[in-house]
């Protein structure tokens, strides 16, 4: 359904360090930087990008929005969470764990990145 996802970053190098570590725990290679200075992560046909906002204003997280990354196992989700905390992320919501809702069983690990974007690693049960 989606071709790519791009989010703003106030400090691109801090955000790259955070995502290189957190996404690396999910088996995603470190970012590449394109000629415009944007960090790009390519994985299984998906593209995730970080950029400083082109309008010159500060980047900010979407209130109520969440970016979810697929984790193959609960161990990967926990490694994502740990790596994110170690590189400037902030733990939010409940600790990583199983949630059940409407017959869905999901393992969720929520963080905020260095620019305030709400992200999550999710493993289906």
C-alpha positions as CSV (number, residue, x, y, z in Angstrom):
1,X,0.0,0.0,0.0
2,X,2.8,2.4,0.8
3,X,5.8,3.2,-1.4
4,X,7.8,5.0,1.3
5,X,7.7,6.9,4.5
6,X,9.7,10.1,5.3
7,X,9.8,11.8,8.6
8,X,11.5,15.0,9.8
9,X,14.6,15.0,12.0
10,X,16.0,18.1,13.8
11,X,19.4,16.5,14.3
12,X,19.9,14.2,11.3
13,X,23.1,12.5,12.8
14,X,21.4,11.8,16.1
15,X,18.4,10.4,14.3
16,X,20.6,8.3,12.0
17,X,22.4,6.8,15.0
18,X,19.1,6.0,16.7
19,X,17.5,4.4,13.7
20,X,20.7,2.6,12.6
21,X,20.7,0.9,16.0
22,X,17.0,0.3,16.5
23,X,16.3,-0.8,12.9
24,X,19.6,-2.8,12.9
25,X,18.1,-4.9,15.7
26,X,15.3,-5.8,13.2
27,X,17.9,-6.9,10.6
28,X,17.8,-3.7,8.6
29,X,21.0,-2.3,7.2
30,X,22.4,1.1,8.3
31,X,21.2,4.1,6.3
32,X,22.6,5.5,3.2
33,X,22.6,9.3,2.6
34,X,21.3,10.6,-0.7
35,X,22.7,13.7,-2.5
36,X,20.1,15.9,-0.8
37,X,21.4,14.8,2.7
38,X,18.4,12.5,3.5
39,X,19.0,9.2,5.3
40,X,17.5,6.2,3.5
41,X,16.7,2.7,4.8
42,X,15.9,0.1,2.2
43,X,14.4,-3.2,3.3
44,X,12.1,-5.8,1.6
45,X,10.9,-3.3,-1.0
46,X,10.1,-0.6,1.6
47,X,11.8,2.8,2.0
48,X,12.0,4.7,5.2
49,X,13.7,8.1,5.1
50,X,14.8,10.9,7.5
51,X,15.2,14.5,6.4
52,X,15.5,17.9,7.9
53,X,12.3,19.8,7.0
54,X,12.7,21.7,3.8
55,X,10.7,24.6,5.1
56,X,13.3,25.4,7.7
57,X,10.9,24.9,10.6
58,X,11.6,22.3,13.4
59,X,10.6,18.7,12.9
60,X,7.9,17.4,15.3
61,X,6.2,14.1,15.9
62,X,2.6,13.6,14.8
63,X,0.4,13.7,17.8
64,X,-1.7,10.5,17.6
65,X,0.5,9.0,14.9
66,X,2.6,5.9,15.1
67,X,5.1,4.4,12.7
68,X,5.2,0.6,13.1
69,X,8.2,-1.6,12.1
70,X,7.7,-5.3,11.7
71,X,9.7,-7.6,14.1
72,X,10.0,-11.3,13.3
73,X,10.2,-12.3,17.0
74,X,9.7,-10.8,20.4
75,X,13.4,-10.9,20.9
76,X,13.8,-8.6,17.9
77,X,11.2,-6.2,19.3
78,X,13.0,-6.1,22.6
79,X,16.4,-5.6,20.9
80,X,14.8,-2.7,18.9
81,X,13.5,-1.1,22.1
82,X,16.9,-1.6,24.0
83,X,18.9,-0.2,21.0
84,X,16.6,2.8,20.7
85,X,16.9,3.6,24.4
86,X,20.6,3.4,24.2
87,X,20.8,5.9,21.4
88,X,18.6,8.7,22.6
89,X,15.1,7.3,22.4
90,X,12.5,7.5,25.1
91,X,10.3,4.7,26.5
92,X,6.6,5.5,26.2
93,X,3.3,3.8,27.0
94,X,3.5,0.3,28.5
95,X,6.8,-1.7,28.6
96,X,7.3,-4.0,25.6
97,X,4.8,-6.9,25.9
98,X,1.8,-8.7,24.5
99,X,-1.5,-6.9,24.0
100,X,-4.7,-8.6,23.0
101,X,-7.6,-6.7,21.3
102,X,-10.4,-7.9,19.1
103,X,-8.9,-11.3,18.7
104,X,-5.5,-9.9,17.8
105,X,-2.5,-10.8,19.8
106,X,0.4,-8.4,19.2
107,X,3.8,-7.9,20.9
108,X,4.4,-4.1,20.9
109,X,7.6,-2.1,21.9
110,X,7.0,1.7,21.8
111,X,9.6,4.5,21.7
112,X,9.9,8.1,20.8
113,X,12.8,8.9,18.6
114,X,15.2,11.9,19.2
115,X,12.8,14.2,17.2
116,X,9.7,13.1,19.1
117,X,8.2,10.7,16.5
118,X,6.3,7.8,18.1
119,X,7.5,4.4,16.7
120,X,6.8,0.8,17.6
121,X,8.2,-2.6,16.8
122,X,5.4,-5.1,16.4
123,X,5.4,-8.9,16.3
124,X,2.2,-10.8,15.6
125,X,1.2,-13.6,17.9
